[in-house]
């Protein structure tokens, strides 16, 4: 697999653009409950090259030459699909976050024959950029909005009631796919989280497609259910 100064290659999901978890730690239940994939991934703390790449990308996504350099890298690697933020999120400082999302949208428009997806919890930046600044989500980009985490008294995940305004907005913006989590494999429509393996082996590319279908991921991993239990008791 070709080396890249910009992208990482995750054997489970393919090419990804990753940042550090700096913009996650104060805003994400998955980070704070310690079930975050990136937080638990050994390469995120033992691979110096990966750590450096994430730190560099924190600044690179805000740079004026992001679209040009990243487009060249996509063509060099001859890659069809790129996922943003298997680690990290848009900056929660408004001006910086808006620059990042603008660069991502312009990258998608520059590469109309490629497919992109981005995972985010940053509603404020999404709303400002799409609603206030009147920008449309590119046809080749799926924005996957990860809803807050909640556990009921039986230690099972259930749908959380979020603010009606936020939910209504998410429901009515073309190109936004909502993401929820479950502990019941029968409720999940993410084959990788249920069957193991990777997205390719499961012949699943729903992160990039089926934009109107909600994504329901099963909590998986050796210690994640016990981590959820500890987190729930603190709430």
C-alpha positions as CSV (number, residue, x, y, z in Angstrom):
1,X,0.0,0.0,0.0
2,X,1.4,3.4,-1.0
3,X,2.5,5.7,1.8
4,X,0.8,9.0,2.2
5,X,1.7,12.1,4.2
6,X,-2.0,13.0,4.3
7,X,-4.1,9.9,4.4
8,X,-3.9,6.8,6.7
9,X,-4.9,3.4,5.5
10,X,-7.2,1.6,8.0
11,X,-7.5,-2.1,7.2
12,X,-11.1,-2.0,8.4
13,X,-12.4,0.9,6.4
14,X,-9.8,2.0,3.8
15,X,-8.2,5.4,3.3
16,X,-9.0,8.0,6.0
17,X,-8.1,11.6,6.8
18,X,-7.4,11.7,10.5
19,X,-6.8,14.4,13.1
20,X,-5.9,14.3,16.7
21,X,-8.7,13.9,19.3
22,X,-8.2,17.5,20.6
23,X,-11.6,18.6,19.2
24,X,-13.4,15.5,20.6
25,X,-12.5,15.3,24.3
26,X,-14.8,18.1,25.5
27,X,-17.7,17.4,23.1
28,X,-18.1,13.7,22.6
29,X,-19.8,11.0,24.7
30,X,-18.0,8.3,22.8
31,X,-14.6,9.8,23.8
32,X,-15.6,10.4,27.4
33,X,-17.1,6.9,27.9
34,X,-13.9,5.5,26.5
35,X,-15.6,3.5,23.7
36,X,-14.0,5.7,21.0
37,X,-12.4,3.5,18.4
38,X,-9.5,6.0,17.8
39,X,-8.9,6.4,21.5
40,X,-8.6,2.7,21.9
41,X,-6.6,2.0,18.7
42,X,-3.0,1.0,19.5
43,X,-1.7,2.8,16.5
44,X,-3.0,6.1,17.9
45,X,-0.5,6.0,20.7
46,X,2.4,3.7,19.7
47,X,2.9,4.8,16.0
48,X,5.0,8.0,15.9
49,X,4.3,8.5,12.2
50,X,0.5,8.3,12.7
51,X,0.7,10.7,15.7
52,X,2.7,13.2,13.6
53,X,0.3,12.9,10.7
54,X,-2.7,13.6,12.9
55,X,-1.0,16.7,14.4
56,X,0.0,17.9,10.9
57,X,-3.6,17.4,9.6
58,X,-5.0,19.6,12.4
59,X,-3.4,22.5,10.7
60,X,-3.4,21.3,7.2
61,X,-7.2,21.1,7.0
62,X,-7.3,24.8,7.7
63,X,-4.7,25.7,5.1
64,X,-5.2,27.6,1.8
65,X,-3.5,24.9,-0.2
66,X,-5.5,21.9,1.3
67,X,-7.6,21.4,-1.8
68,X,-4.8,21.5,-4.3
69,X,-2.4,19.2,-2.4
70,X,-5.0,16.7,-1.3
71,X,-6.4,16.5,-4.9
72,X,-2.9,15.6,-6.1
73,X,-2.6,13.0,-3.4
74,X,-6.0,11.4,-4.3
75,X,-4.9,11.2,-8.0
76,X,-1.5,9.8,-7.0
77,X,-3.0,7.0,-4.9
78,X,-5.8,6.4,-7.4
79,X,-8.3,6.0,-4.6
80,X,-12.0,6.1,-5.1
81,X,-13.4,6.6,-1.5
82,X,-12.0,8.7,1.3
83,X,-13.4,8.9,4.8
84,X,-12.8,11.9,7.0
85,X,-12.4,11.6,10.8
86,X,-12.0,8.0,11.8
87,X,-10.1,10.1,14.4
88,X,-11.0,13.8,15.2
89,X,-13.7,16.3,14.2
90,X,-14.1,19.8,12.9
91,X,-12.6,22.4,15.1
92,X,-15.0,23.8,17.7
93,X,-13.6,27.3,17.4
94,X,-16.1,28.6,14.9
95,X,-13.8,30.4,12.5
96,X,-11.4,27.5,12.3
97,X,-14.1,24.9,12.0
98,X,-15.8,26.9,9.2
99,X,-12.5,27.0,7.3
100,X,-12.1,23.2,7.7
101,X,-15.6,22.4,6.4
102,X,-15.2,24.8,3.5
103,X,-12.0,23.1,2.5
104,X,-13.7,19.7,2.7
105,X,-16.7,20.8,0.6
106,X,-14.4,22.4,-2.0
107,X,-12.3,19.2,-2.2
108,X,-15.4,17.2,-3.0
109,X,-16.5,19.6,-5.7
110,X,-12.9,19.5,-7.2
111,X,-13.1,15.7,-7.3
112,X,-16.7,14.9,-8.5
113,X,-15.9,11.3,-9.5
114,X,-14.7,10.4,-6.0
115,X,-16.8,9.5,-3.0
116,X,-16.3,11.1,0.4
117,X,-17.9,10.8,3.9
118,X,-17.3,12.7,7.1
119,X,-18.2,11.7,10.6
120,X,-18.9,14.6,13.0
121,X,-20.6,15.7,16.2
122,X,-20.1,19.4,15.5
123,X,-23.6,20.6,14.9
124,X,-22.7,24.3,15.3
125,X,-20.2,24.3,12.4
126,X,-22.6,22.3,10.2
127,X,-25.5,24.6,10.9
128,X,-23.5,27.8,10.4
129,X,-21.9,26.6,7.1
130,X,-25.0,25.1,5.6
131,X,-27.9,27.1,7.0
132,X,-26.4,30.5,7.7
133,X,-23.9,30.7,4.9
134,X,-26.2,28.9,2.4
135,X,-23.9,26.1,1.2
136,X,-25.2,22.8,-0.1
137,X,-23.6,19.4,0.6
138,X,-21.9,18.1,-2.5
139,X,-23.5,15.2,-4.2
140,X,-20.4,13.0,-3.6
141,X,-20.2,13.7,0.1
142,X,-22.2,12.0,2.9
143,X,-22.2,13.9,6.2
144,X,-22.7,11.4,9.0
145,X,-23.9,13.1,12.2
146,X,-23.3,11.1,15.3
147,X,-26.0,11.6,17.9
148,X,-25.4,11.8,21.7
149,X,-24.9,8.5,23.6
150,X,-27.5,7.4,26.2
151,X,-27.9,4.2,28.3
152,X,-31.1,3.2,30.1
153,X,-31.5,1.5,33.5
154,X,-30.9,-1.9,32.0
155,X,-27.5,-0.9,30.6
156,X,-28.9,-1.0,27.0
157,X,-28.5,1.8,24.6
158,X,-31.7,3.5,23.5
159,X,-32.7,6.4,21.3
160,X,-32.0,9.7,23.1
161,X,-34.4,12.6,22.9
162,X,-32.5,15.4,21.3
163,X,-33.7,19.0,20.8
164,X,-36.6,19.0,18.3
165,X,-35.0,21.9,16.4
166,X,-31.8,20.0,15.8
167,X,-33.5,16.8,14.9
168,X,-35.9,18.5,12.5
169,X,-33.0,20.3,10.8
170,X,-31.0,17.0,10.4
171,X,-34.1,15.3,9.0
172,X,-34.5,17.9,6.3
173,X,-31.0,18.5,5.0
174,X,-30.2,16.4,1.9
175,X,-26.8,14.6,2.3
176,X,-26.9,14.2,6.1
177,X,-27.0,10.6,7.4
178,X,-27.7,10.2,11.1
179,X,-25.7,7.7,13.2
180,X,-26.9,5.9,16.3
181,X,-25.5,3.0,18.4
182,X,-27.0,-0.1,19.8
183,X,-26.0,-3.1,21.9
184,X,-28.4,-5.4,20.0
185,X,-26.9,-6.9,16.8
186,X,-30.4,-7.4,15.4
187,X,-31.0,-3.7,15.4
188,X,-27.7,-2.8,13.6
189,X,-27.4,-2.2,9.9
190,X,-23.6,-2.0,10.0
191,X,-22.3,-5.5,9.0
192,X,-18.7,-4.7,10.1
193,X,-19.8,-4.0,13.6
194,X,-21.8,-7.2,13.8
195,X,-19.8,-9.6,11.7
196,X,-16.2,-8.3,12.3
197,X,-13.8,-8.2,9.4
198,X,-13.8,-5.0,7.3
199,X,-16.1,-3.0,5.1
200,X,-14.7,-4.6,1.9
201,X,-15.2,-8.2,3.2
202,X,-18.8,-7.3,4.2
203,X,-19.3,-5.7,0.8
204,X,-20.7,-2.6,2.5
205,X,-20.1,1.0,1.5
206,X,-23.2,2.6,3.2
207,X,-21.0,5.3,4.8
208,X,-20.7,6.7,1.3
209,X,-24.2,5.8,0.0
210,X,-27.8,5.4,1.1
211,X,-27.8,8.9,2.5
212,X,-31.4,8.8,3.7
213,X,-30.9,5.6,5.7
214,X,-30.0,6.0,9.4
215,X,-26.8,4.2,10.4
216,X,-27.1,2.0,13.5
217,X,-23.7,0.6,14.7
218,X,-23.4,-2.1,17.3
219,X,-21.1,-1.4,20.2
220,X,-18.3,-3.9,19.7
221,X,-14.9,-4.5,21.1
222,X,-13.6,-6.6,24.0
223,X,-14.1,-4.1,26.8
224,X,-16.6,-1.6,25.5
225,X,-19.7,-2.9,27.2
226,X,-17.9,-2.8,30.6
227,X,-16.7,0.7,29.8
228,X,-20.2,1.8,29.0
229,X,-21.3,0.4,32.4
230,X,-18.7,2.4,34.2
231,X,-19.6,5.5,32.3
232,X,-23.3,5.1,32.9
233,X,-22.8,4.9,36.7
234,X,-21.1,8.3,36.6
235,X,-24.0,10.0,34.8
